Amino acid sequence: MISLKTDNWQIDHIDTVLFDKDGTFIDLHYFWGKMTEMRAKAVINQYNLSIDFMDNLCEYLGYNRKQKKMLKYGITALYSRPRIIEIFKNNLLDLNIIATTKDIENIFDNVSKEFYQEIHKYTKPIDDAIKFIRDLYSHGVKLGIVTSDSVDSTMLTLEYYDWEKYFSAVIGRESTKENKESGIPAKKALEIMHSTPNNTIMIGDAPMDYLSAKNAGIDKTILVATGQLNIKDLMSYSNYVVNSLKKIKIIKHK
């Protein structure tokens, strides 16, 4: 068992940590910014739109191209994929584009295939988070990932950086029929890891991660301000908030 301590709080009796991926240990803005631009370009090609619509389409998907930032309350990385597709489908009506859910799914799937072929080009680790993961692992803590991204995408990243050894469970959007917020994916991770909610914490960067943990019976979630939301926003959801995971001290108990 370990405790996790900062200047403001301490969480005791932890043997398992579930991590979100994007915004938590992978740079969300770079990763999803590139993905969003590719999705927008695919829509332009599919519906013979002017390239002038590129910025608008990216904004619909939650990315500001000029700032190279995911929008604070943008849909990508804040919602599960089915919800993103439904919102984006409705946004396209503003451009007089009538698309079905299946149309958008196909566009997203085709972009993903291209994106994942060179995923390492679009992936930037958050160094402080990776060090924290390594430190937890060295203390014998069981680690898992619960992400809205696919397992295939996540495994490509883990294998490229030689991180797969750290995680004993990787749960993605295709791992369950239910979305991340339901808590079912987190429960599945705990089952695989033979862990209990009482001795587990979730670490993420968004309200979705808090809901994922809460609905899985995990009563403590650490939210880190390395994604789309700042400390003040994150404090609306959790009492355990940090600017960086390097602020957390690991205390090993005998």
C-alpha positions in Angstrom: 0.0 0.0 0.0 1.0 3.6 -0.6 -0.2 7.1 0.3 -0.2 10.0 -2.1 0.6 13.4 -0.6 0.7 17.0 -1.6 0.9 20.2 0.4 -2.9 20.3 0.5 -4.1 16.7 0.8 -3.2 13.1 1.4 -4.8 9.9 0.1 -4.0 6.6 2.0 -4.3 2.9 1.5 -3.8 2.8 -2.3 -2.6 -0.3 -4.2 -4.1 0.5 -7.6 -4.2 3.5 -9.9 -6.2 3.9 -13.1 -5.0 6.5 -15.6 -6.8 8.4 -18.3 -4.5 8.8 -21.3 -4.9 12.0 -23.3 -4.3 15.1 -21.3 -3.0 13.0 -18.4 0.2 11.4 -19.7 -0.1 12.3 -23.4 -0.2 15.9 -24.7 -3.8 16.2 -25.5 -3.5 19.4 -27.6 -1.0 18.0 -30.0 -2.5 14.6 -30.3 -6.1 15.6 -30.8 -5.2 18.7 -32.7 -3.6 16.6 -35.4 -6.5 14.1 -35.4 -9.1 17.0 -35.6 -7.4 18.6 -38.6 -7.3 15.3 -40.4 -11.0 14.7 -39.7 -11.9 18.2 -40.9 -10.0 17.7 -44.1 -11.7 14.4 -44.7 -15.1 16.1 -44.3 -14.1 18.8 -46.8 -13.1 16.1 -49.3 -16.2 14.0 -48.7 -18.6 16.8 -49.2 -16.7 18.9 -51.7 -16.4 21.9 -49.3 -14.1 24.9 -49.7 -10.9 24.7 -47.7 -12.1 27.9 -46.1 -14.3 25.8 -43.9 -11.3 24.2 -42.2 -11.3 26.4 -39.2 -15.0 26.1 -38.6 -14.9 22.4 -38.8 -12.1 22.2 -36.4 -14.0 24.5 -34.0 -17.0 22.2 -34.2 -14.7 19.4 -33.1 -13.3 21.5 -30.3 -9.9 22.6 -31.7 -8.7 26.2 -32.3 -6.1 26.0 -35.1 -4.7 29.5 -34.5 -4.0 28.9 -30.8 -3.2 25.2 -31.5 -5.2 24.3 -28.4 -8.2 22.1 -27.7 -11.1 24.3 -26.6 -11.8 24.5 -22.9 -15.4 23.2 -23.4 -14.9 21.6 -26.8 -16.4 18.2 -27.5 -13.3 16.2 -28.3 -11.7 14.5 -25.3 -14.5 15.8 -23.1 -17.1 13.4 -24.5 -17.2 9.8 -25.6 -17.0 9.1 -29.3 -20.7 8.4 -29.9 -21.7 11.7 -28.3 -19.0 13.6 -30.3 -20.3 12.1 -33.6 -23.9 13.1 -32.8 -23.0 16.7 -31.9 -20.8 17.0 -35.0 -23.5 15.6 -37.2 -25.8 18.4 -36.0 -23.2 21.0 -36.4 -22.8 20.0 -40.1 -26.4 21.0 -40.7 -25.3 24.6 -40.3 -23.3 24.0 -43.5 -26.3 22.4 -45.2 -24.6 19.0 -44.9 -27.0 16.1 -44.1 -24.8 13.3 -42.8 -25.8 10.1 -41.0 -24.2 8.8 -37.9 -22.7 6.0 -40.0 -21.3 8.6 -42.5 -19.4 10.3 -39.7 -18.3 7.0 -38.1 -16.8 6.0 -41.5 -14.9 9.3 -41.9 -13.6 9.0 -38.3 -12.6 5.3 -38.8 -10.8 6.0 -42.1 -8.9 8.9 -40.6 -7.9 6.8 -37.6 -6.4 4.1 -39.8 -4.2 6.7 -41.5 -3.4 8.5 -38.2 -2.4 5.3 -36.4 0.0 4.3 -39.1 2.3 7.1 -37.9 0.9 7.7 -34.5 4.4 8.3 -33.0 4.6 11.6 -35.0 1.5 12.9 -33.3 2.3 11.8 -29.7 4.1 13.9 -27.1 4.5 12.4 -23.6 3.9 14.6 -20.6 7.3 14.0 -18.9 6.2 14.6 -15.3 3.4 12.1 -15.7 5.6 9.4 -17.2 8.1 9.8 -14.3 5.2 9.5 -11.9 4.0 6.3 -13.6 7.4 4.8 -13.4 7.7 5.7 -9.7 4.3 4.1 -8.9 5.3 1.0 -10.8 8.6 0.8 -8.9 6.7 0.9 -5.6 4.7 -2.1 -6.7 1.4 -0.3 -7.4 -0.9 -1.9 -9.9 -1.5 0.4 -12.9 -4.3 0.4 -15.5 -5.6 2.7 -18.3 -9.2 3.6 -18.9 -9.5 5.8 -22.0 -12.1 6.9 -24.6 -9.5 6.2 -27.3 -9.2 2.8 -28.8 -7.2 0.0 -27.3 -5.3 -0.4 -30.6 -4.3 3.3 -30.5 -3.3 3.1 -26.9 -1.2 -0.1 -27.4 0.6 1.4 -30.3 1.7 4.3 -28.1 2.6 2.1 -25.2 4.7 -0.3 -27.4 6.4 2.6 -29.2 7.7 4.1 -25.9 8.2 0.7 -24.2 5.5 1.5 -21.6 3.3 -1.6 -21.9 5.1 -3.3 -19.0 3.8 -0.7 -16.6 0.1 -1.4 -17.2 -1.7 -4.6 -16.4 -5.1 -3.5 -17.9 -5.8 -1.3 -20.9 -9.5 -0.5 -21.4 -10.6 1.5 -24.4 -13.8 2.6 -26.1 -14.3 -0.9 -27.8 -13.7 -2.8 -24.5 -17.4 -2.4 -23.4 -20.7 -1.3 -24.9 -21.0 1.4 -22.3 -19.2 4.7 -22.4 -16.4 5.8 -20.1 -18.7 8.0 -17.9 -20.9 5.0 -17.0 -18.1 3.5 -14.8 -18.4 0.1 -16.5 -15.0 0.4 -18.3 -13.3 1.3 -14.9 -15.1 -1.7 -13.3 -13.8 -3.9 -16.0 -10.2 -2.7 -15.4 -10.6 -3.5 -11.7 -11.8 -7.0 -12.4 -8.9 -7.7 -14.7 -6.5 -6.3 -12.1 -8.2 -8.1 -9.1 -8.5 -4.7 -7.4 -11.2 -3.1 -5.3 -12.6 0.4 -5.6 -11.7 1.1 -1.9 -8.0 0.9 -2.6 -8.0 2.5 -6.0 -7.8 6.0 -7.3 -8.4 7.4 -10.8 -6.1 10.0 -12.3 -7.4 12.1 -15.2 -7.7 15.6 -16.5 -11.5 16.0 -17.2 -14.9 15.7 -15.6 -15.3 12.5 -17.6 -12.6 10.9 -15.5 -14.3 11.9 -12.3 -17.6 10.4 -13.4 -15.9 7.3 -14.6 -14.4 6.7 -11.2 -17.5 7.7 -9.2 -19.8 5.4 -11.2 -17.3 2.6 -10.7 -17.4 3.1 -6.9 -14.0 4.8 -6.7 -14.5 7.7 -4.3 -11.3 9.6 -4.9 -10.1 11.0 -8.2 -7.0 13.1 -8.8 -7.5 15.7 -11.6 -4.4 17.2 -13.1 -4.5 20.5 -15.1 -2.5 19.3 -18.1 -5.5 18.9 -20.4 -8.2 21.3 -21.3 -9.3 22.6 -17.9 -7.5 24.7 -15.3 -7.2 24.1 -11.6 -10.2 26.3 -10.7 -12.5 24.4 -13.1 -11.2 21.0 -11.9 -11.9 21.9 -8.3 -15.6 21.9 -9.1 -15.3 18.1 -9.4 -12.6 16.9 -7.1 -10.9 18.0 -3.9 -7.7 16.3 -5.2 -6.3 18.6 -7.9 -2.8 19.4 -9.0 -1.1 21.4 -11.7 1.4 18.6 -12.4 1.8 15.0 -11.2 5.3 16.0 -10.0 3.6 17.7 -7.1 2.5 14.4 -5.6 4.8 12.5 -3.2 4.6 8.8 -3.0 4.8 7.3 0.5 5.5 3.6 0.7 4.0 1.7 3.7 5.7 -1.5 5.0 
